[in-house]
Amino acid sequence: MTNEQIRQELIDMIPFRHMERFETLWLMLTPRYERLTTEQIKIQQELENEREMFWSALEDVTCSVLGIESQKLYMVTRKREIVNARQIIFFIVRPCYLLSLDSIGKHYGKDHATVIHGIRQVAGHIETDREFRATVERVCFILEEMGYAKPMKFFTKFVEHLEHQKEIKLKKQLKK
């Protein structure tokens, strides 16, 4: 029996004058996800499946571009190539699916602070290292070819933002 059916049976048993109280109690007692209709739950599951497929594709593409095995992303290690791969994934998955830092970190057995640090590291490397920028751009380009347009759009806007910040710094230096 679904929550909708249970709710309807309860509504049928309650006198009309108590209906307002029932609605308030129903909202208080049932968790948010249980108040969703069957259609809304189905849409959420489809989004979750899409997110998992994207995450898997992102891992595969990132690892193939960097030349490492996907399973190594879940190892406890500080090897630079594996850490870089995880950080690139953090950098791309966060804005594309607006996942919490904690949920991204839990996926790899890390905490939210590690994810924040990884995102900042990639942003700094993109700004200063042309080869690293090309690597991240290649990952985004391959994902776009696979049908995932969000990473490339995000990367393009991020690079445009960096270029704009450089122009502002140059203008300020010229004024001095």
C-alpha positions as a Markdown table, in Angstrom:
| # | Residue | x | y | z |
|---|---|---|---|---|
| 1 | Met | 0.0 | 0.0 | 0.0 |
| 2 | Thr | 1.5 | 3.4 | -1.0 |
| 3 | Asn | 1.5 | 6.4 | 1.2 |
| 4 | Glu | -1.1 | 8.1 | -1.0 |
| 5 | Gln | -3.5 | 5.2 | -0.4 |
| 6 | Ile | -2.9 | 5.2 | 3.3 |
| 7 | Arg | -3.5 | 8.9 | 3.4 |
| 8 | Gln | -6.7 | 8.6 | 1.4 |
| 9 | Glu | -8.0 | 5.9 | 3.8 |
| 10 | Leu | -7.2 | 8.1 | 6.8 |
| 11 | Ile | -8.9 | 11.1 | 5.1 |
| 12 | Asp | -12.0 | 9.0 | 4.5 |
| 13 | Met | -12.2 | 8.1 | 8.3 |
| 14 | Ile | -11.7 | 11.6 | 9.6 |
| 15 | Pro | -14.7 | 14.0 | 10.1 |
| 16 | Phe | -14.5 | 17.1 | 7.9 |
| 17 | Arg | -14.2 | 19.5 | 10.9 |
| 18 | His | -10.8 | 17.9 | 11.8 |
| 19 | Met | -9.4 | 17.9 | 8.3 |
| 20 | Glu | -7.2 | 20.9 | 8.8 |
| 21 | Arg | -5.6 | 19.3 | 11.9 |
| 22 | Phe | -5.1 | 16.1 | 9.9 |
| 23 | Glu | -3.2 | 17.9 | 7.2 |
| 24 | Thr | -0.9 | 19.5 | 9.7 |
| 25 | Leu | -0.2 | 16.3 | 11.5 |
| 26 | Trp | 0.3 | 14.4 | 8.2 |
| 27 | Leu | 3.0 | 17.0 | 7.2 |
| 28 | Met | 4.6 | 16.7 | 10.6 |
| 29 | Leu | 4.7 | 13.0 | 10.8 |
| 30 | Thr | 5.7 | 11.9 | 7.3 |
| 31 | Pro | 9.2 | 12.6 | 6.0 |
| 32 | Arg | 9.4 | 14.9 | 3.0 |
| 33 | Tyr | 10.3 | 12.1 | 0.6 |
| 34 | Glu | 7.3 | 10.1 | 1.7 |
| 35 | Arg | 5.0 | 13.1 | 0.9 |
| 36 | Leu | 6.0 | 13.0 | -2.8 |
| 37 | Thr | 3.6 | 11.6 | -5.3 |
| 38 | Thr | 4.6 | 8.4 | -7.2 |
| 39 | Glu | 5.3 | 10.5 | -10.3 |
| 40 | Gln | 7.6 | 12.8 | -8.3 |
| 41 | Ile | 9.4 | 9.8 | -6.8 |
| 42 | Lys | 9.9 | 8.4 | -10.3 |
| 43 | Ile | 11.4 | 11.7 | -11.6 |
| 44 | Gln | 13.8 | 11.8 | -8.6 |
| 45 | Gln | 14.9 | 8.2 | -9.3 |
| 46 | Glu | 15.5 | 9.1 | -12.9 |
| 47 | Leu | 17.6 | 12.1 | -11.9 |
| 48 | Glu | 19.5 | 9.9 | -9.4 |
| 49 | Asn | 20.2 | 7.3 | -12.2 |
| 50 | Glu | 21.3 | 10.1 | -14.5 |
| 51 | Arg | 23.7 | 11.5 | -11.9 |
| 52 | Glu | 25.2 | 8.0 | -11.2 |
| 53 | Met | 25.7 | 7.4 | -14.9 |
| 54 | Phe | 27.4 | 10.8 | -15.3 |
| 55 | Trp | 29.6 | 10.2 | -12.3 |
| 56 | Ser | 30.6 | 6.8 | -13.7 |
| 57 | Ala | 31.4 | 8.4 | -17.1 |
| 58 | Leu | 33.3 | 11.2 | -15.5 |
| 59 | Glu | 35.4 | 8.7 | -13.5 |
| 60 | Asp | 36.1 | 6.6 | -16.6 |
| 61 | Val | 37.0 | 9.6 | -18.8 |
| 62 | Thr | 39.2 | 11.3 | -16.2 |
| 63 | Cys | 41.1 | 8.1 | -15.5 |
| 64 | Ser | 41.6 | 7.3 | -19.2 |
| 65 | Val | 42.9 | 10.8 | -19.9 |
| 66 | Leu | 45.2 | 10.6 | -16.9 |
| 67 | Gly | 46.2 | 7.0 | -17.6 |
| 68 | Ile | 45.2 | 5.4 | -14.3 |
| 69 | Glu | 42.7 | 2.7 | -13.4 |
| 70 | Ser | 39.3 | 3.7 | -12.2 |
| 71 | Gln | 39.5 | 1.4 | -9.1 |
| 72 | Lys | 42.5 | 3.4 | -7.8 |
| 73 | Leu | 40.3 | 6.4 | -7.2 |
| 74 | Tyr | 38.9 | 4.6 | -4.1 |
| 75 | Met | 42.3 | 3.7 | -2.7 |
| 76 | Val | 43.7 | 5.5 | 0.3 |
| 77 | Thr | 46.8 | 7.0 | -1.3 |
| 78 | Arg | 48.5 | 10.3 | -1.8 |
| 79 | Lys | 50.0 | 9.5 | -5.2 |
| 80 | Arg | 49.8 | 12.7 | -7.2 |
| 81 | Glu | 48.1 | 11.2 | -10.3 |
| 82 | Ile | 45.3 | 9.6 | -8.3 |
| 83 | Val | 44.8 | 12.7 | -6.1 |
| 84 | Asn | 44.7 | 14.9 | -9.3 |
| 85 | Ala | 42.1 | 12.6 | -10.8 |
| 86 | Arg | 39.9 | 12.8 | -7.7 |
| 87 | Gln | 40.3 | 16.5 | -7.5 |
| 88 | Ile | 39.3 | 17.0 | -11.2 |
| 89 | Ile | 36.2 | 14.9 | -10.5 |
| 90 | Phe | 35.4 | 17.0 | -7.5 |
| 91 | Phe | 35.8 | 20.2 | -9.5 |
| 92 | Ile | 33.5 | 19.0 | -12.3 |
| 93 | Val | 30.8 | 17.1 | -10.4 |
| 94 | Arg | 30.1 | 19.8 | -7.9 |
| 95 | Pro | 28.7 | 22.5 | -10.2 |
| 96 | Cys | 27.1 | 20.1 | -12.7 |
| 97 | Tyr | 24.9 | 18.4 | -10.2 |
| 98 | Leu | 25.0 | 20.7 | -7.2 |
| 99 | Leu | 25.8 | 17.9 | -4.8 |
| 100 | Ser | 26.8 | 18.6 | -1.3 |
| 101 | Leu | 30.5 | 18.6 | -0.5 |
| 102 | Asp | 29.8 | 15.9 | 2.1 |
| 103 | Ser | 28.0 | 13.6 | -0.4 |
| 104 | Ile | 30.9 | 14.0 | -2.9 |
| 105 | Gly | 33.4 | 13.2 | -0.2 |
| 106 | Lys | 31.6 | 10.2 | 1.1 |
| 107 | His | 31.6 | 8.7 | -2.4 |
| 108 | Tyr | 35.4 | 8.4 | -2.1 |
| 109 | Gly | 35.7 | 8.0 | 1.7 |
| 110 | Lys | 36.8 | 11.7 | 2.2 |
| 111 | Asp | 35.3 | 14.5 | 4.2 |
| 112 | His | 33.9 | 17.8 | 2.9 |
| 113 | Ala | 37.2 | 19.7 | 3.7 |
| 114 | Thr | 39.1 | 17.4 | 1.3 |
| 115 | Val | 36.6 | 18.2 | -1.4 |
| 116 | Ile | 36.8 | 21.9 | -0.9 |
| 117 | His | 40.6 | 21.7 | -0.9 |
| 118 | Gly | 40.5 | 19.6 | -4.1 |
| 119 | Ile | 38.2 | 22.1 | -5.9 |
| 120 | Arg | 40.5 | 25.0 | -4.9 |
| 121 | Gln | 43.6 | 23.1 | -6.0 |
| 122 | Val | 42.2 | 22.4 | -9.5 |
| 123 | Ala | 41.0 | 26.0 | -9.8 |
| 124 | Gly | 44.5 | 27.2 | -9.0 |
| 125 | His | 46.2 | 24.7 | -11.3 |
| 126 | Ile | 43.9 | 25.7 | -14.2 |
| 127 | Glu | 44.8 | 29.3 | -13.6 |
| 128 | Thr | 48.6 | 28.7 | -13.6 |
| 129 | Asp | 49.4 | 25.5 | -15.5 |
| 130 | Arg | 48.5 | 25.4 | -19.2 |
| 131 | Glu | 49.0 | 21.6 | -19.4 |
| 132 | Phe | 46.7 | 21.0 | -16.5 |
| 133 | Arg | 44.1 | 23.3 | -18.0 |
| 134 | Ala | 44.3 | 21.3 | -21.3 |
| 135 | Thr | 43.9 | 18.1 | -19.4 |
| 136 | Val | 40.7 | 19.3 | -17.6 |
| 137 | Glu | 39.4 | 20.8 | -20.9 |
| 138 | Arg | 40.0 | 17.4 | -22.6 |
| 139 | Val | 38.0 | 15.6 | -20.0 |
| 140 | Cys | 35.2 | 18.1 | -20.4 |
| 141 | Phe | 35.4 | 17.9 | -24.2 |
| 142 | Ile | 35.1 | 14.0 | -24.2 |
| 143 | Leu | 32.2 | 14.2 | -21.8 |
| 144 | Glu | 30.5 | 16.7 | -24.1 |
| 145 | Glu | 31.1 | 14.2 | -27.0 |
| 146 | Met | 29.4 | 11.6 | -24.9 |
| 147 | Gly | 26.3 | 13.8 | -24.5 |
| 148 | Tyr | 27.1 | 15.6 | -21.2 |
| 149 | Ala | 27.2 | 19.3 | -22.0 |
| 150 | Lys | 27.2 | 20.7 | -18.5 |
| 151 | Pro | 30.9 | 20.1 | -17.8 |
| 152 | Met | 32.1 | 21.9 | -20.9 |
| 153 | Lys | 29.7 | 24.8 | -20.3 |
| 154 | Phe | 31.0 | 25.1 | -16.7 |
| 155 | Phe | 34.6 | 24.9 | -17.7 |
| 156 | Thr | 34.2 | 27.5 | -20.5 |
| 157 | Lys | 32.5 | 30.0 | -18.1 |
| 158 | Phe | 35.2 | 29.3 | -15.4 |
| 159 | Val | 38.0 | 30.0 | -17.9 |
| 160 | Glu | 36.2 | 33.2 | -19.1 |
| 161 | His | 35.9 | 34.3 | -15.4 |
| 162 | Leu | 39.6 | 33.7 | -14.9 |
| 163 | Glu | 40.5 | 35.8 | -18.0 |
| 164 | His | 38.2 | 38.5 | -16.9 |
| 165 | Gln | 39.9 | 38.6 | -13.5 |
| 166 | Lys | 43.3 | 38.9 | -15.2 |
| 167 | Glu | 42.0 | 41.8 | -17.2 |
| 168 | Ile | 40.8 | 43.6 | -14.1 |
| 169 | Lys | 44.2 | 43.0 | -12.4 |
| 170 | Leu | 46.0 | 44.4 | -15.4 |
| 171 | Lys | 43.8 | 47.5 | -15.5 |
| 172 | Lys | 44.4 | 48.1 | -11.8 |
| 173 | Gln | 48.1 | 47.8 | -12.2 |
| 174 | Leu | 48.1 | 50.2 | -15.1 |
| 175 | Lys | 46.2 | 52.8 | -13.1 |
| 176 | Lys | 48.9 | 52.7 | -10.4 |
